[in-house]
Amino acid sequence: MLELIAIICALVVCVLTPFEVRRIRRGYVHKKFAGDRAKYIAAYRKQLTLLIFAGAIFGVLGIVFASFEDRPGGATVRIVAALIWFAVSAVCFVSRRMLPSESAPMSGAGR
């Protein structure tokens, strides 16, 4: 059951991250964030970096654990979960590259 929750959350990250990056590129800063736009972009970049490494690590672990699976269909579920975690890593990598640099002027709508 926990693995199913993790798979669903990973899929949500894959879908919502590009939308959030698009909002940030347009000048969005979360209203509860205490710093300025440059600090917000730096914090979001750090978050994406963490997700890149977490997705890669969970993907590799999923493939390794799939080789030890002895239940019928268990290896397939683990490989699918590993592929989804690799997708999280790839989406976050591309999204991090799409973020503006911290010194770029704000364009579009503000907060």
PLY file of the C-alpha trace (Angstrom):
ply
format ascii 1.0
element vertex 111
property float x
property float y
property float z
element edge 110
property int vertex1
property int vertex2
end_header
0.00 0.00 0.00
2.84 2.39 0.80
4.40 1.69 -2.55
1.14 2.60 -4.28
1.03 5.91 -2.40
4.64 6.61 -3.42
3.85 5.84 -7.07
0.85 8.18 -7.05
2.87 10.96 -5.41
5.69 10.50 -7.93
3.20 10.80 -10.79
1.79 13.97 -9.24
5.31 15.43 -9.06
5.86 14.54 -12.73
2.68 16.34 -13.75
2.74 19.41 -11.49
6.43 20.36 -11.64
6.34 21.74 -15.21
3.28 23.84 -14.36
4.98 25.26 -11.28
8.15 26.05 -13.22
6.10 27.84 -15.86
4.51 29.97 -13.13
7.93 30.78 -11.66
9.24 31.76 -15.09
6.34 34.21 -15.36
7.39 35.87 -12.10
5.41 33.98 -9.45
6.68 33.96 -5.86
4.64 32.16 -3.20
3.00 34.68 -0.90
4.24 32.91 2.25
7.86 32.97 1.11
9.83 35.45 3.19
12.59 36.31 0.70
12.68 37.95 -2.69
12.31 36.33 -6.10
16.00 35.42 -6.43
15.94 33.55 -3.11
12.71 31.80 -4.12
14.26 30.59 -7.36
17.38 29.43 -5.49
15.25 27.52 -2.96
13.14 25.94 -5.71
16.29 25.00 -7.63
17.60 23.27 -4.49
14.30 21.40 -4.12
14.47 20.22 -7.73
18.07 19.07 -7.21
16.97 17.00 -4.23
14.19 15.42 -6.31
16.64 14.65 -9.13
18.86 12.65 -6.81
15.96 11.06 -4.91
14.34 9.94 -8.17
17.58 8.44 -9.44
18.30 6.64 -6.16
14.76 5.26 -5.79
14.81 4.20 -9.43
18.03 2.25 -9.02
16.81 0.70 -5.74
13.55 -0.29 -7.41
15.37 -2.16 -10.14
17.69 -3.84 -7.63
14.76 -4.90 -5.42
12.86 -6.16 -8.47
15.62 -8.68 -9.07
15.01 -10.12 -5.57
11.21 -10.23 -5.87
9.73 -13.72 -5.68
5.98 -12.98 -5.77
4.28 -13.27 -9.17
3.95 -9.83 -10.69
5.98 -8.21 -7.91
8.97 -7.59 -10.13
6.78 -5.88 -12.72
5.33 -3.51 -10.13
8.79 -2.65 -8.81
10.15 -2.00 -12.31
7.19 0.24 -13.16
7.71 2.13 -9.90
11.43 2.47 -10.70
10.63 3.85 -14.15
8.27 6.39 -12.61
11.02 7.50 -10.20
13.42 7.85 -13.14
10.73 9.99 -14.80
10.60 12.19 -11.68
14.35 12.62 -11.92
14.20 13.49 -15.62
11.29 15.92 -15.27
12.99 17.73 -12.40
16.29 17.87 -14.31
14.63 19.48 -17.33
12.55 21.77 -15.13
15.63 22.96 -13.23
17.29 23.88 -16.51
14.20 25.86 -17.53
14.26 28.03 -14.40
15.54 31.56 -14.93
18.81 32.57 -13.37
18.52 34.28 -10.00
19.63 37.62 -11.43
17.11 37.70 -14.30
14.56 40.51 -14.07
10.98 39.60 -13.31
8.74 39.43 -16.36
5.00 39.08 -16.49
2.71 38.93 -13.49
4.08 39.50 -10.02
3.08 37.76 -6.86
0 1
1 2
2 3
3 4
4 5
5 6
6 7
7 8
8 9
9 10
10 11
11 12
12 13
13 14
14 15
15 16
16 17
17 18
18 19
19 20
20 21
21 22
22 23
23 24
24 25
25 26
26 27
27 28
28 29
29 30
30 31
31 32
32 33
33 34
34 35
35 36
36 37
37 38
38 39
39 40
40 41
41 42
42 43
43 44
44 45
45 46
46 47
47 48
48 49
49 50
50 51
51 52
52 53
53 54
54 55
55 56
56 57
57 58
58 59
59 60
60 61
61 62
62 63
63 64
64 65
65 66
66 67
67 68
68 69
69 70
70 71
71 72
72 73
73 74
74 75
75 76
76 77
77 78
78 79
79 80
80 81
81 82
82 83
83 84
84 85
85 86
86 87
87 88
88 89
89 90
90 91
91 92
92 93
93 94
94 95
95 96
96 97
97 98
98 99
99 100
100 101
101 102
102 103
103 104
104 105
105 106
106 107
107 108
108 109
109 110
